[in-house]
Amino acid sequence: MENIRDEVKELQIGLKVRRLRQERRMTLQDLATATGLSKPLLSQVENEQVIPPLGTLLRISKAFKVALQFFFQEEGHNKKCILTRAGESRKMYRRPAQDETPQPYTYHSLAFGKKHRNMEPFLVEFEPRQCHEGLQVSHEGEEFLFLIEGALELHYGEQVMTMAPGDSVYYDSSEPHGYVATGDGPTRAVAVIYSKGG
């Protein structure tokens, strides 16, 4: 549990959210209203008890009018080129405790530290799970996903598409979308998000 806490603190996403909110003189209730997210969830994010899923973080970034990449860059860094070695990517989502609802995926930033970027690349590891209410998210921008291993179902609007290793998909993310891992083994993909805003 200590490692999880250290990992979450290292990312400082909660600190960045709180700083933005205070700079804009917003209360937690103001942010909850702007994002459609609950005050308890936002409080957990700010207190670094939980790292928000990408859909949640996109809502927060839109409310603050900053780009998604704001949350995945380090203060003072302005490298033009970032090389991320295998196994060195920054993990961005903690595994749930036994009594918690399993999360649909964990994600790792593949460009942590690069400022002023227009794309946000991630390595995504999906947990096998059933489709559920609230699975689909929508936001302005575009997404690309390349499936490395496992099996995925892409729910895009009213469509359901099955994906096998080597398959890729590029889509307008303003349409509600979400993924369900359908295989028994590990399911991993590279996802690149372009989010307008900021």
ABEGO torsion letter per residue (X at the ends): XAAAAAAAAAAGAAAAAAAAAAAAGBBAAAAAAAAGBBAAAAAAAAAGABBBBAAAAAAAAAAAGBBAAAAABBBGBBBABBBBBBGABBBABBBBBAABBBBABBBBBAABGBBGBABBBBBBBBBBBBBBBGABBBBBEBBBBBBABEBBBBBBEABBBBBBBGBBBBBBAABBBBBBBABABBBBBBBBBBBBEX
